[in-house]
């Protein structure tokens, strides 16, 4: 079975090569080629999963060594794969959700002239993401990491004729490069510390390594995770990335790419377990980001950007859980999987709404769409109930576990983290109810566009609604399937380990508290958006609302601190260069020039001058000799 592992990556990689190099002759069938090869990777993953279930826990992990990549003395890099319970979870998520999004894209991109190229980029992304989660060493993981960055750049900027899309792609690429520096530095530190970057030897040697080195490695890995997973302070790219086609938002920014940082931290769990300071910073980053994204989501009128803020917040929950160590690793991945279902479904639902509304994204120009788009309404609604943690649906089982684990951390830190997680749940209920009410309820508010064409809302074709229905089933049942009987915990525990935490206020109290804040969030949103008319033009709002509309001034902060700070630093360096460096160089040159000009006068070509010089020199020597004798 281990020989099938490479085929997981090879199938979509072949699709990318064929679609991107095959030329226009493949335009009529390119979307089918991409979808079939993505689905083939899922089928291979399902076969490997079935085989894994039939084995004992200690024999489930598989390894496949293809060849030595860089075989030199003292530096061994292999192209080798590792398939265990953790990587299998990601394989099924990536290929399963990815295949559904490929199917959805057949209808969504039907009239795009470059559809073949789009499916080629989707296949390239799947191949890179699969390489990332299947690699058995950090250097090969880095190759997949960079491949994901390249594919996201190509997909976000796919409609590069729009300046906003081209700018968003560049922004995502550059911000992620900052995080990627963290991963590259971490790999260098690993090699100098352990002499290798293979998962097994590195993680096994953490117990014999100083805490300072492990903290440095952990913080660099966290920096990398912040870039890919859009966490504070590298979160600014995610909202702008919504300029890409909606299937891109569903695939990259809901179910896969933004979860790469969570995978990296959980996979490196032994490093973080031995570096408490790095764990603490991780929990702080997750807690801050889950509130940051939730607040931003409350103020966005663009449906995709509201969901982008939600993604940022939900990934914050996962990073928070991952920072809790063995108490939270399993729940971080469990929420990652359930989030993949309901958030991908929500994004595809948003795309369906846009499809029926002439690509309008402003929710203030929606209203009453449940009558015109019943399938979209039901599937989107189920995703909404799942994400707010409605009892019995997926989010209830996964997010509540993270809140419990946060409280179980104990001490003041546990109360703070648990309180933040509860507050985030309340805000989540508020902004998602806001999205639901503004889009599907109330009176219609749509207006003619700039060309005088009034939208005629209608249900999307089956190629779009069927994937939405499948994802809705996952939104409803996945959490219960994983949570009841602790199935998911027992599945991942051999890889991630797990320590049972006990909240000081009791698990039942935590659940009841979550239900209370959920009702409060929904109620507040209903009072503001359900019982009052929604104005087509957004009111000015409070200072916090205006700041949230501008992503809590994250771009302003980056501009002032990084852009202007960089400009001032550059000007200072130029000044130092001109005044000090050039001053020393030019001064030395001028001094040499002046000295040479004066010395040149001694070489004037007149014999009488030379005779006088010789006479003068002789006189000086004689006088000096007489003086020394006299003394």
C-alpha positions, 0 to 999 in steps of 0.5 A: 500500500505504501507505493500508492502514497506518491500517487496522491501527489502525482495525480493532481501534479499530472493534471497541472502539467497537462492543463498548463502545458497542453495548450488551447486544444484542451480547452473543451475538456480541461475542466474534466481532466482537472476534476477527474485527476483531483477525484482520483487522488481522493479515491487513492486516499480513501483506499489507503484510509480503508487499509489503515483502518484495518490495522492495529494503531501501532502499524497504521503509519506508512512510509515511502522513500522515492529517492535521495534528493541531495545526498552529500556528506553530512547533508542528506535530503530525501524525497520521502513520504510519511502517511499516518493518522494526522497526514491521512486526515489532511489527505481526505480533507484536501482531496475530498473538499478539493474534488467537490470544489472542482465540481462546483467550479465547472459551473461557476467558471463556465463562461471564463475563457481561461477555465482550463488554466484555472483548473490547472492552477487548482490541480497545482495547489492540491499537489503542493498541499498534499506534498506539504502534509505527506513530507517526512521531513521539514525541507520537503515540507518547505517545498510544498509550503512554497508551492502552496504560496505560488498556487495561491498567488496564481489563483488569487490573481487569476482575474489579473485584469482587475487591478484589485485582484493583481494587487491582492495576489502580490500582497498575499505573496509578499506577506507570506514571504515574511512567514516563510522566512520563519520556516526557513530559519527554523529549518536551518536551526534544526539542522545546526542543532540536530544534524537533520531535518527529518521529523522522526530524529528531530522530534525524538531529540527534543528532550536532549536539547536546550529550551532556548534553542527549542523556543527559537525554533518554535517561534520561527515555526509560529511565524511561518504559521502566522503567514499561511494561516493569516494570524496576527501580525501577518493577517492583512492579506486574507481579506484582500484575497477575496478578490479571487474567484469564489472557489479559490476562497472556498478551497484555499482560504477556508479548507486547506491553505490557511490550515497549513499553519495549524498542521505545522504546529501540531506536527511539531508538537514535541518542539512546542511541548518542550518550549513553554514560552513558545506555547504561550506565545502561540496561545496569545496569537490564537486568542488575539486573532480569534477576537480580531477576525470576529470583530472585523467580520461584524462590520463587513458588508461584502459577504466574502470579506465577512466570511474571510474575517470569520475564517481568520477567527476560526483559525485563531481558535485552532491556533489557540488549541494547538498552543495548549499542547496535548490538551488541545492538539486533537481538538485543533485538528477536529475543529479544522476538519469540521470547519473545512466542511461548513466554511467551504459550504458557506463560501460556495453558498456565497458564490451561489448568491453572487452567481444569482445576483450578477456578481454583487457582493454587498449584502446591503443590496441583497434581502429576501433571497431565501424565496429565490434560492431555496437550496442555497438558503438551506445549505448556507443556513446549515453551515451558519448553524454549524459555525455558531455552535448550534447544539448537535451540529459540527461546530458544537462538538469541535469548538466547545471542546476548544473552549473547555480545553482553554479553561482546563489550562488552569490558573489565571491563564486558563480563565483568560483564554477561556473567557476570550474563547467564550467572547469569540463564540458570542461575536461569531453568533452575532456576525454570522446571524447578521450575514444570514439576515442581511442576505436571505431575510427581509425585503429585497434591496437589490438595485440596477447596476451601473449598466441599468441591469437589475439582478434576477435572483435564481438558483444555481445549476446542479454542478454548484448545488450538489457540492453545497449539499454534500458539504452541508451534510458534513456541516451537520453530521461530521462533528457528531460522528467524530465527537460521540465516543471520542472517535476522533480523539482515539484516531489521532491520539497515537500521533499527537498524544492527548491529555485530558483536561478538566475545566475548573467550572466543569464541562457542563457549565462551559457548555451551558455558558456557550449556549447562553452567549450564543443566544445573546449573540443571535438575539443582538443581531436579530434586534439590529438587523431582523427587526429593523430595515437594513439601509442600502447605504451603510451608516457612518457607525461608531469609531469601532465600526469604522475601524473594523470596516478598515480591518481594525487599521491593520493596513494603516499600521503596516503602512506607518510602521513598515512602509513609512518606517522602511522609507525612513530607514532607507533615507537614514541609510542613504544619508549615512552613506552619503555623509559618512561612507562617501565622506570617508571615501571622497575625503580620502580621495581628495586628500590623496589628490591634494598630496599628489598635486603638491608632490608633483611640483617636485618633479618639474623637469628643471635640473637646477631645481633638482640641484637645489633640492640635493644641496638642501638635503645635503645641508640638512643631513650635515646640520643634523649630524653636527647637532647630534655630535654636539649633544 
